[in-house]
Amino acid sequence: MDKRIESRPTDGLSYNSTEAKYWDRAGLDKEVERVFDICHGCRLCFNLCPSFPALFDAVDRNDGDVRALTAAEKQRVVDLCYGCKLCEIKCPYTPHDGHEFQLDFPRLMLRAKSVNAKENGVPLRERVLGHPDQIGKAGALTPSLANMMCRQKFQRVVMEKMLGIHRDKLLPDFAAETFEKWLERNPLPAPPAEPTAKVALFPTCFVNYYNPAPGKAAVEVFAKNGCAVKCPKQNCCGMPALDSGDVEFARKEARANVDSMLPLVREGYKIAAINPTCSLMMRQEYPNLLAGDDVKEFAAAIVDSHELLNHLRRAGKFNTEFQSTPGTVAYHVPCHLKAQDIGLRSRDLMRQIPGVEVVTVDACTAHDGTWAMKKEFFALSMKWGEKAFSGMREASARVMATDCPLAAVQIEQATGVHPMHPIEVLARAYKRGGFPDAVPPPEAPKGE
């Protein structure tokens, strides 16, 4: 056997697509070999996603020698990584921890997908799923017809055969009215003379085309808390394209968002994302897609919506004039929220509602972008999401909630109940009768 594989980074290390060596196949292969060897020896992440059991089994079959893996065995590990980032959170060897190994498994898998796409092209399914704004605009033209077609069994079989989207995968309905159209009919409230914060809302393409309710709730909640609210021109954050390896289109999406919203950042606005995947993408991945100090400036202004509201709470400026309570809330924690290392702020804010009990369910639903939609991964996604589904069921809560719109779809697939976004829970709690079958809340504590 050749000498052992060194654990320190090779000269092929790169997690930044703006670097030329990021695209070098030989450099990528050296890093894959190194990282796979470290992970096989560690095995800390054995139960986080299907990538790791596939990796460990393949190396074990080859007498512990990572160098003996076939191209197909390596590719299987790459394909099974759905970018939840839980391994990066758990791993002790990451750049985030300042460790000399500089190991970032999900970014390495993303690099492998990107290099594959550059060498072989982006497949049709990935091109379609990587352009959610185009899908949304098409569905918004005739939402009732689009929804009917997406529920029709024959059409789903055709969709599976043509695009590889599993026939049994629950797909979100297109909204009868997009969030953009709703804003045209309902102008944003005038900013207060002395706003508690300046908020540029990033509702996400999902909220715009499929579920405007969290967007409407965010406008209400920020206004209720004395914020100046704007909703600037924007497009998809680019994560669906990046996840499929289409770096160039993801870069184009990122550039458009930076150019559109950076002027507001320079006026003191924070970009408040409703979807944790969007805040993760803009905050952590934009600087790896685009070079320049302006991108870093933009990324530094990204916040999760509840993160911003929690800042107001800590400053004594959060409105606690709640008029109703949801009672028990089963709250699912999104992986991409944990990956931002900001704490469980939506849970903390819901706990400010008198009479509430929040049962936290900390497990991945395994939807993760478009991965669960694919015919070869749908059944596996339901298997790996079962811990989350069981936790939500066993909470026996009157309300289910999650910040992630795709986790909500996956939870609905498994339980039959569509969770609300936590900001919807707050918006309803500000209204008398917001939860019609709930008992009146006790008097809110003063000065909270």
N, C-alpha and C positions, 0 to 999 in steps of 0.2 A: 504494500500500500504506500502511496505517496505520503510525504510529510503532512502533519496535521494542518488543518485550515486555521489561519490566524483569525482571531476574533476582532482585531482592530480594523478600522475601515480600509478598504483597498483604494487604489487611485481612481476607481470607477464610482466612488460615492457621489451621488447627487440626488437631491430631492426637489430641485428647482428647474422647471422646464425652460427657463430663460438661459440656462447654461448649455453650452454645446455638448458637453460630455453626458448630459442627461439622456441624449438620444443615441449614444454609442452602445451598440448591442454587446460588444465584448465587455465593456465596463459594467453594464447591467448584469450580465451573466456572472461576473465575479462577485458582485454584491448579493445576487440571489443565492449563490453558493454559500457565501459567508453567513448571511442572515439565516438561511435555512439550517445551517449547522448549529448556530447559537440557539435557535428556537428548539431544535430537536433535543439538544442537551438540557435545556431549561424546562420546557413543557408546562410552564406556569399558565399558559393560555389554552390548555387542552379542551376546556368546556365553553369557550366563548363563541366560536363560530365553526362551521364545517371545514374551513381551510386547515386548521391545525390538526385535527384527526387525520385528514387526508395526507398532510405532510409527514406526520409521525409514522403512519402506516407504510407510506412509500419508502421512507428511509430505513425503517425496520426490515422491510422486505429485501433491502439491499445491504444487509449486514451493517447498518449504521453509517454507510458511506454516502454522503450527500452527492458526491461527484458521480455516483453510479446511476442517479435518477435519469430517466428518459425525458425527452422534451415533453411528451404527453403527460407524464407524472407532474412535472413542474407546472405545466399549463393548467392542470386540474386544480392545483393549489391557488393559482392566480384567479381562475374563474369562480372559485368558491368564496373568495374574499368579497364581501359586499360593503366594505367601507364603514362599518359601524364605529370604528376607532376604539372599541373597548380594549383591544390588546395594547394600544398605545398608552391608554390610561393606566393599565395594569403593569406594563413592562418597566423594569428598573433600569433599562439600558438606553434610554431615549435621549435625543438632543434636548428635549424639554427638561430632563433631569441633569443635563450637563455631563452625561456619562461618556467615557472615551469611545465606547462601541458605536455611538451615534446611530442606533437602530430604530428605524421607524417602519414597521412592517406594512401598515396600510398605504403609506406613501410609496414604498417600494413596489407593492402590488399595483398601485396606480401607474407608476412609471412603466411597469411591464405591459400593462394594457395600452398605454400611450405609444410605446415603441412598436408593439404589435400592430396597432392601428396605422401608424405611419408607414410601416413596411408592407402591410397587406390591405390597407384601406379600412374604412369604417363600415361594417355591415349595415344592410338596410334597416333592420330592426333597431340597431343602436342609433342610426341617424334619425329615425322617426321619434323614438323615445327621448332622444337628446334635444329635441326642439319643442318643448311643452307650450311655448307661446303659439307656435303654428297650429298645434293640435287644438289648443284652447280657442283660437280665433275661428277655426273651422267649425268646432262644436257650438260656439256661441251664435253662429248664424241661424241655426235651427236646433236649439237645445232639446226640444221635446222629441224630435225625430232622431237626433243623435243618441239620446238616452234609450229610446226604444230599440234602436239597432244594436246598441251595446248589451242589451238584455236578451236579445233574440238568439235562441240556441244555434240556429243554422249560421247566423252571422258570426257568432263567436267561434264556431268550428272553422269557418273561412279565415277569420282573424288569426286563429292559432296556426293554420297551415301557411298563411302568407307571411305573418309577422312573428310567429313564435310566441304570442301572448296566450297564456293558458286559458282554455275555454271556461274554467270554473273560477278564475280569479275575479273577485269583486272589484269592479271599476267604479270610480266616483261618478256621480251624475253631474252633467253640466248644469250650471245655475241658470234659472230662467232669466236672470238679470245679472250681468257681471258687476263686480265691485266698482269698476270704472264708470259704468252707466249709472250706478247708484249714486256715486259722487257727483255726477253731473246734475242729478235731481236734488241732491242734498249737499249743498256747499258746506265745506268745512267751517266750523265755528270761528268767529273773529277772535284773534289772539288777545289775551288779557294785556293790560298795560304793563304789568310786571309778571311775565310768565314764570312759573316754577321751573320750567325746562322748555327747550326748543326741540321739537320732535319732528323728524322727517320720517314718515311711516313707510316701511317696506313691506307691503302686504303679502307679497309672493304671487307667482303665477297661479298657484293652486287656489289661494283665497280669491283671486280675481275671477277665475273661470269656473271654479267648482263649488266653493263654499265661502261666500262673502261674509257670513255671520261673524267670524273672528275679526275681520277688518272693520265692520261696523261697530263691533264691541270695543275695539281698540280706540277708535275715534271718540266714542262716548267716555271711556275710562280716562283717557289722557285729558280730554276737555274737563271732565269732572275733577281732575287733579290740577287744574290751573295751567295746563301746558299750552304753548303755541303749537299747533299741529299743521303740517303740510304733507302732501302726498305727491312728491315730484315724479317726473317722467322716469320710467324704469322698465327693465325687461327681466327675464329670468336671470337668476343669480349665476347660472352657468354650470351648476353642479351636475345636472343630468348629462350634459355633454362631456364634462370632465370625467365622470364615472364611466363613460363608454369609451374613453381614450381619445375623444375628439378635442384635443387640446386647442387647436386653432379656433374652433367655434366657441369654446369656453372662454378663450382669451378675448374674442370679439365681444361676447356678452359682458365680460368684466369691464372692458374698456368703455363700453357704452354707459354702464352704470356709474363708473367713476367720473366720466366727463359730465354726466347729467347732474350728479348729486354733490360733487365736490364743492361747487360754489356755496351750497347750503351749509356744508361742513365748515367752511371758512366764515360763515355768518354765525357760527356757534351752535348749529343744529347737530343732534345726534341722530344717526340712522338707526331707527328702531325696527328690527325684524320681528315678524310674527312667527316665522318658522325657524327653529333652531338650526336646520341644515343651511338655510340662507345666511344666517349670522356667522356660522362656522365657515362657510365658503368665503364670504367677503372679508372676514376678519383674519383667517389663517391661510387661505389658499390664493387670494388675489396677489399677495406679494410674491408668490411662487409662479404666478402666471405672467405678471407684468412687472417690468423694471421701473424704478423711479421713486423719488421721495413723495410724489403726489399720491402714489398708491399706498404707501405706508401711512400717510396722513389720513387718507380715506379709511383704511382698515382700522386705524386707531379710534375712529368715530363710530364704529359699529357697536351696537348693543342689542341684547335681547330685550324685548319689550318689558318683561317683568324685572329684568336687571335694572332698567332705568327707573321703574316705579319703586323698586326697593331702595334706590338711592334717595328718592323723595321721602320714603318712610323713615330712613335713618336720619334724615335732616328734619324730621318732624313735620313734613309737608304733605304726607299721604292722607287722602280723604278717607275717613273711616265711618262716614255717615251711611252705614248699610241699613237697608229697610227689610231685608228678607234673608233667609239662610237656606242653603241646600241640604243641610244635615250632614250625612256622611258622604264623602267624596273619595272614590277610588282613583288615585292619581298615578298615571304611568309616567315614569321618568324617561325622556328621550335620550338615546345614546349621544347624539350630537350636542345636546345641552351639557351633558357631563364632560364631554371632550373640551369644552370651553373653560372649564375650571372656574365657574362663577357661582357655584352653589345652586340649591334648588329654590330659586327665588319665587317662582309661581306657586309652589307649595307653601312657602312662607307667607306670601300675600293672601292666599286663600285662608290661611289660619287666622288672619286678622278679622275674618267674618265671625261675628258672635254666633255661637251654637254650632259651629262646623267641626267636624272631625275628618282629617285627611289621612287616608290609608295609602301609604306610599308603596308602589309596585315598581321595583328596580330590576327590570329584566328587559332584554331586547325583544322586540316583536318580529325581527328578521324580515321586515318589509324592505327597508334600506334602499331608497331610491326606486329604481325599476326592477331590481333583482327578483323580487317575489312575483312579479308579473310574468316572468319568462317560463315557458312550458317546462323546461328542464329543471327549474329550481322552485316552482310553486309548492310542491308537496314538501320539499326540504324546508322551505321557509315556515310552513305551518308547524313542522316538527320542532324547529329551533325556536319558534316563538311561543311554544306551549307554556313555558314557565310564566311568561307575561300574561297569557290568556287566563291561566289558572288563577293567578294572583288577582286579576281584575274580577273574575267570577266570585272567588272566595271572599272578597271584601264585602259582598252583600250590600253594596252602597246604592243609594238612591240616584247618585250622579257619578258618571265616569268622566274623566278628563285626561287629556294629554296635550302637550304643546305641538306635537308632530302630526301634521295632517295625514301622512301616509301610515303612521302607526295607528291612527284612528281608523283608517280603512281596514287595516289588518285585524284590529281588535273587533271591529264590526263583523268581519268575515268569520271570526271564531266564536263570537258571543251573541251576535244579532243586535248588539247595542252600539250606536255610534257615539263615541265620547265627544264631549264639548271641549273647546279650547279653554284653558284656565282664565283667559281674559274675558270670555263669555260668562264664566261663573261670577267674576267680579262685576261685570256690567249688570247682570241680573240681580245680584245682591244689593246693588244701589237702588233698586226699584222695589216698591211695595208690591207684593204679589209676583215677584220675579221667579219664584219657585212655587207654583200654585198649590201644590199639595203639602207644602212645608208648614210647620208651626211657626208663629212669629218669633223672631230672634230675641234674646234677652237684650237689655239696654247695652249699647256699645260703651266700652270703657273710655273715659275722658282722656284727651291728650295723646291718644295712641297714634 
